[in-house]
């Protein structure tokens, strides 16, 4: 069994991907999932020593992350670290997240928490979703996480591919399957390029709220117990 792999979904991140992948390489293997970039993202990631998976068409951040997770499952990594390609997530926080994972029992997810970064819209969304879902997390939208092998099986099940599950939806799915969450304080850095796809305007915040409310309500209505073994994990060899 191999130990650690860092999964980095990337779309047009040529400005930052070399540095991010290089820094992650100090702590484990690195897989960059190129989500149909139109710049030199893939080439620069390879130069940094990463394995590059190129998607045939643009799938979005969560599905790109899942593609990297399939790679991790196939090669039996003990821990999967997910982080962004835009340098907001500092790779030097990886040891702190992994130390927390080592202290947990099996079936756990560690979340890098920086609630201070939240805009007014983001903090309103967090408060609303904590009330709606009873999720035991302060930072509901952080993609900086460590998944152990059992948690990985859950996020690779068929149900997790139905929509953009990066944030609240995937946390609800994990909670429903008995996963323990732990948050570790980190400091996210300012973006060098682009902006948040969800919290860049009140209109996008409202759209995100509505979509996630639907996911939350569907989850609450799904009262039938579904065994994880009945969900086919895509792990074709």
C-alpha positions, 0 to 999 in steps of 0.5 A: 500500500502506498501512502499519500497522494495529492489530487489537484483539479486544474483548468487553465491554471498555468500561472500557479500549477508548477509551484503548487505541484512542486510543493505538494511533491515534498509530501507525497505523490501528485496527480493533476487532473487537467480539466480541458485546459486551454493553456500550458497547465498540463505541460507545467504540471508534468515539469513539476513531477506530477502525473497528469490525467487529461479529461476528454471534455470539461467536467468541473472541479468535483468530477475532475477530483473524482477522476483523480480519486479513481487513480488513488483507489486503483493504486491503494493510497492510504490517504488522499489529499485534495486541494486547489490549483490556484495557490489558495491552499498552502501545501505546507499545511499538508503535514498538519492535516495528515497528523490529524488523520493519523489520530483518527480512527478509520472512516474519517475526513479531515477538513482544512478550516479557514472561516476568516476568509468568508465574505458576507455571502459565504458566511450567510450560506455557511450559517444557513446550511449548518442549520439545514443539514446539521453538519458538524463543520464550520467551513462547509466549502473548503476543498482542502481535505484528507480522505482515508480509504473508507471515506474514499469509497463513499465519494466514489459511489454512484450517488456521488457522481449525480451533481456537483458534490464538492461542498455540502452535498458530499459532506452530507453523503459522508455523514450519512455513512458514518464518517467522522469529520475533524477540522484543522485550522489553516490560513488560505492565501489570496487568489492570484488569478480568477475568483470564486465561482459561487461567491462572486455575486449575490446572484450566484450565491442565491443560485448555489443556495437553491441548488444545495437546498434541493440536494439537502431536501432530497437527502432528508427524504431518502429515508430508505437505508442504502448499503454502501455495498449496493452502490457500485464503485467505479474501479475498473481495472 
